[in-house]
Every structure is written in structure tokens, then in C-alpha cells.
């Protein structure tokens, strides 16, 4: 099928952009994209957010999901037939017991990277180099998570296993890369104040676990930092949830008015109770590298948005407005609350986390506004910026 969008080079300052190749109507899916590589976040997995080790599909039934998030094993969900989870299809790696949602995912993982990363009987051995790497990462990068060292490990493992190594190196080199000082800023952002010492420790553990002669550049201090920055800049948060799938299915049910009101009230209450118990961490979360999506530039008035309606790593880009052929397709790197803030606040977040100043129509229209944030923004600003951004990367 003819793609509705294509990546084009804009300028050395802006890099690439994504442009519509035909007229796209509001609400239409521009494309569905599978990541080149993806991985669940490590704390998320540790806290029993059970997801397919390959495609991140949630593995719990909606009821189990709600019971765990509520801390209440007696909860019963109405309309259990609306849950999309098929436990009869789940499979484990026979050697290390990681779980997949299907035979297809088990096979795909094995063919792409799992042969190199399978821990076999050492799955629970803390002294195994891969376990040491993961433990070190968890001790540096606490929730809310925005990245995972295992995304980089899967990149290395993919090339190690590949017959056509050059093809994969080319695939990874399509992602926007940064200059040395920009890389440093991104890495600093991901690792915090002690980043130089931490980065060196990670590099040594990464080398011990995964070194490959063919990729020797990735294991040098500069190469490792570039790899880190590539994942930090281009990683797209992925969120999946069997509970939200169930809620969407329930919303679509054709029910008598009284039953509809009862069900809606039940669901509203359920979410309120879950928020008290688990806060905002509702989803299985991870991140992935998407070739087309990573070409989408930011706008504070985006004409498209990303979501994961299939409860796995398949990213859907959907038009928020009518988009004409030739027009640039933009998403927002900020969440709704951040987009409502002043131009100065928006750009502060974008500069710190994505290293650019926005010049979208909204920012240009507000260019003459005073360069101060409003008082109520100032108060909360110090502590909220990071947290808000972290959420944004995994919002679904």
C-alpha cells in the first residue's frame, strides 16, 4: 500500500521531518509501525508488570491486572469476556523461562537477539554479567523510568546474531545523532549528577556482558556515550495495559441505559481506587526505536499523536486534524498540561530534554510574550519539570 507519509531531510539544524504524501483526514491512522528494537523497563518488570518479553503485550488478564494494582485479590470484573488476553497462547523460553504472548513472539525474539541474551539457568544468578549490568542500571535510573540499558543490549545482540550486520548498523544509524557536547547533556539528563562515573561503570559492565569485536567502537567511551544518547533522544515510550483494553471494549458495549450508567460508575470508581493504591503507574512500560516516528518533529499544536491501541509495541500515528499532502506531520513531545503553559516554560522543558527551542506557529505567535513564567508556574517549577517529562515519554 502507498504510505501516507515519508521522511525528508529539512536542514542540518532541524534534521529530518515527516511529511504527508497524500491528504489525510482527521482521525485517520497515518501509519502503524513496529520498532526496530524495544524493551520493557527494568523496574517495571521487577514490580510484576507482566509483559511479553518481545512485544510488551500485557500478559495478565484485565481482572488480574486490576487486582494487582488495587492490592485486592477478591476483586471481580464484570464482562470478563471483554478481556483480550489469551493465556492459552503464552509461551516461555525453555532455557530461561522469560514469557512471551505467543509462539510468534518467542520465535521473533530468538531470531533477532535472544540467543545472545538468554540467561539460561543463570537467570537468577546475581554474578552473571547481564544481571550485574541490569542491577547497576536499576540503581542509577529509578522510576519514573524513561530508558533501559537493555534496549542498548538488544541492539548489540541483534547485530551479533545478524547474518547481514551492515544492514542493522545502517538501520540504527538512521536515528538522529548528536554532537559530543549535546550527547553529554542527554546522558547527564538520564544519569543525573554522578553521570561520568556512572557512565564508565555501565560501560565496563556492558563490555563484560556483551563485547563484540565487530562493534568495538560502541564499547569505547565516545561510542558508548553516542549509543546512550541515541537511545535517550530517540527512544519512544511504550505503554500497554490489559485493563485499559477491557475498559475500551466495555465502552463499546451496547447496553441499556441503567446498566451503562452502573458500568461507567464502576469503572470510574475502580480507577480512583487504583490511583490511591498504585499512583500513576498503571501500564506495562518500556521504550523502543521507531524509524518513522523518530522523524516526527515537535509542535506545541501537533496535528498527530502516537498511541498503542493493540496492547503491544505496534505504534499507531493518528491525525488530530486534516493534513494536506506535502504538509509536515508533527507530534508533541509535551503532555497536555505542559502544552498549556507559557512559551518560556514549554521551551525550558524542550531545551533541557530535547536540546532545541521550538519555533512552531504557537511559539512564534507568542514570541513577544514576556520571557517569564507565570507565578503559579514558578512555584511548582523546580521539582515538577523532570517528573512531568518522564511521564510524557510513556504516556499512552
ABEGO torsion letter per residue (X at the ends): XBBABBBBBABAAAEBBBBBABBBBBGBBABBBBBABBBBBAAAAAAGBBBBAAAGBBABBAAAAAAAAAGBAABBBBGAAABABBAAABBBBAAAGBBBABAAAAAAAAAAAAAAABAEAAAABAABAAAAAAAAAAAABBOBBABBAAAAAAAAAAAAABABAAAAAAAAAABBBBBAAAAAAAAAAAAEAAAAAAAAAAAAAAAAAABBAAAAAAABAAAAAAAAAAAAAABBBBBBBAAAAAAAAAAABBBBAAAAAAAAAAAAAAAAAAAAAAEABABBBBBBBBAAAAABBBBABBABBBBBAAGBABBBBBBABBBBBGBBBBBBABBAAAAABBAAAAAAAAAAAAGBBBABAAAAAAAABBABBBAAAAAAAAAAAAAAAAAAAABX
